[in-house]
């Protein structure tokens, strides 16, 4: 027994022999203390929030967007021969209904 709480009350600590009554009909892993039944995946995981580059329309994470926009602005200038349009301003409640 690895923990005192795992021992049945009144038990002397010796292992009990395996009897047909103690063997389950379906093979399963021993449960972890505190869990009742098999572990279930939580509901669907929330995907990361992606932001869209206003120049090329590709999606990036919040940290990657600023890095990408510098390179994308240079590419825009080379391709179109003029300065890229400014990024649209985003208000705090935009997109929330």
Phi, psi and omega in degrees: 000128184271341177223146180302325182289345179281343183279137179291145178302136180083359180280146179269003176095350180279150179291140177271145178291149179282124179244160180305331180290333182271347181270126180277158182283336179247132181290136177210160177279151178296142182281152177279147181304130177097343179265142177241096179102181183292152179286132180247145177291147178293177179304190183293136180292147181278124179291154179295147180285123182253143178250153185252133175290130182286347181267315184249345178084004179280156182263141180218158173289165185299326179282326184281336186298314181298320178295315181295319185299325177300312180291323182291324177296319177296318179297320180297316179297318179294319184285317186256350178070019177213166181293144179290154177293151180292154178292140178295145179284144182243124177275163185298326183258015183295136176085358179259125182265000000 
